[in-house]
Amino acid sequence: MKTKRYCLALDLIDDPALIDAYIKHHEDVWPEILESIKDSGIEQLEIYNIGNRLFMIMEVNSSFSFERKNAADQANNKVQQWEELMWKYQKALPIATPGQKWLLMNKIFQL
């Protein structure tokens, strides 16, 4: 099955203690969150950071759609709890519209 790659960006609140706490949460992601990610058609997911900037790479199969993932997340109480917890550390990018978190990046070069 062919995969597709998406890259997204988000910032963290620029506080070293909060950034450290955010990273620690990602060393032990709740099993329900991992399950919801896999169930949505995401086959691989990585998050990188530098300073307070986050960069996410997702590789998804043909069953994935952002709309279906969002709908499933809205209906999942555990995902909503996780998102509420993560929002204590996250900060929307300046170009985000109200309520937007992770923003899809545009690929501008490939070798």
Contacts in CASP RR format, 6 or more apart in sequence:
PFRMAT RR
TARGET T0000
AUTHOR 0000-0000-0000
METHOD contacts of the structure
MODEL  1
MKTKRYCLALDLIDDPALIDAYIKHHEDVWPEILESIKDSGIEQLEIYNI
GNRLFMIMEVNSSFSFERKNAADQANNKVQQWEELMWKYQKALPIATPGQ
KWLLMNKIFQL
1 61 0 8 1.000
1 62 0 8 1.000
2 61 0 8 1.000
2 62 0 8 1.000
3 43 0 8 1.000
3 44 0 8 1.000
3 59 0 8 1.000
3 60 0 8 1.000
3 61 0 8 1.000
4 59 0 8 1.000
4 60 0 8 1.000
4 62 0 8 1.000
4 64 0 8 1.000
5 57 0 8 1.000
5 58 0 8 1.000
5 59 0 8 1.000
5 60 0 8 1.000
6 57 0 8 1.000
6 58 0 8 1.000
6 60 0 8 1.000
6 104 0 8 1.000
7 55 0 8 1.000
7 56 0 8 1.000
7 57 0 8 1.000
7 58 0 8 1.000
7 104 0 8 1.000
7 105 0 8 1.000
7 107 0 8 1.000
8 55 0 8 1.000
8 56 0 8 1.000
8 58 0 8 1.000
8 102 0 8 1.000
8 103 0 8 1.000
8 104 0 8 1.000
8 105 0 8 1.000
9 53 0 8 1.000
9 54 0 8 1.000
9 55 0 8 1.000
9 56 0 8 1.000
9 93 0 8 1.000
9 102 0 8 1.000
9 103 0 8 1.000
9 105 0 8 1.000
10 54 0 8 1.000
10 56 0 8 1.000
10 90 0 8 1.000
10 91 0 8 1.000
10 92 0 8 1.000
10 93 0 8 1.000
10 101 0 8 1.000
10 102 0 8 1.000
10 103 0 8 1.000
11 52 0 8 1.000
11 53 0 8 1.000
11 54 0 8 1.000
11 90 0 8 1.000
11 91 0 8 1.000
11 92 0 8 1.000
11 93 0 8 1.000
12 18 0 8 1.000
12 19 0 8 1.000
12 22 0 8 1.000
12 49 0 8 1.000
12 51 0 8 1.000
12 52 0 8 1.000
12 53 0 8 1.000
12 54 0 8 1.000
12 89 0 8 1.000
12 90 0 8 1.000
12 91 0 8 1.000
13 19 0 8 1.000
13 52 0 8 1.000
13 89 0 8 1.000
13 90 0 8 1.000
13 91 0 8 1.000
14 51 0 8 1.000
14 52 0 8 1.000
14 91 0 8 1.000
18 88 0 8 1.000
18 89 0 8 1.000
19 49 0 8 1.000
19 51 0 8 1.000
19 52 0 8 1.000
19 89 0 8 1.000
21 89 0 8 1.000
22 86 0 8 1.000
22 89 0 8 1.000
22 90 0 8 1.000
23 49 0 8 1.000
25 85 0 8 1.000
25 86 0 8 1.000
25 89 0 8 1.000
26 47 0 8 1.000
30 78 0 8 1.000
30 82 0 8 1.000
32 76 0 8 1.000
32 78 0 8 1.000
32 79 0 8 1.000
32 82 0 8 1.000
33 78 0 8 1.000
33 79 0 8 1.000
33 82 0 8 1.000
36 72 0 8 1.000
36 73 0 8 1.000
36 76 0 8 1.000
36 78 0 8 1.000
36 79 0 8 1.000
37 45 0 8 1.000
39 72 0 8 1.000
40 60 0 8 1.000
40 63 0 8 1.000
40 64 0 8 1.000
40 68 0 8 1.000
40 69 0 8 1.000
40 72 0 8 1.000
41 60 0 8 1.000
41 61 0 8 1.000
41 63 0 8 1.000
41 64 0 8 1.000
42 58 0 8 1.000
42 59 0 8 1.000
42 60 0 8 1.000
42 64 0 8 1.000
42 69 0 8 1.000
43 59 0 8 1.000
43 60 0 8 1.000
43 61 0 8 1.000
44 57 0 8 1.000
44 58 0 8 1.000
44 59 0 8 1.000
45 56 0 8 1.000
45 57 0 8 1.000
45 58 0 8 1.000
45 59 0 8 1.000
46 56 0 8 1.000
46 57 0 8 1.000
47 54 0 8 1.000
47 55 0 8 1.000
47 56 0 8 1.000
48 54 0 8 1.000
48 55 0 8 1.000
48 56 0 8 1.000
48 57 0 8 1.000
49 55 0 8 1.000
52 91 0 8 1.000
54 90 0 8 1.000
55 105 0 8 1.000
56 102 0 8 1.000
72 79 0 8 1.000
73 79 0 8 1.000
73 80 0 8 1.000
73 83 0 8 1.000
74 80 0 8 1.000
83 101 0 8 1.000
87 101 0 8 1.000
90 101 0 8 1.000
92 99 0 8 1.000
92 100 0 8 1.000
92 101 0 8 1.000
93 100 0 8 1.000
93 103 0 8 1.000
95 103 0 8 1.000
96 103 0 8 1.000
END
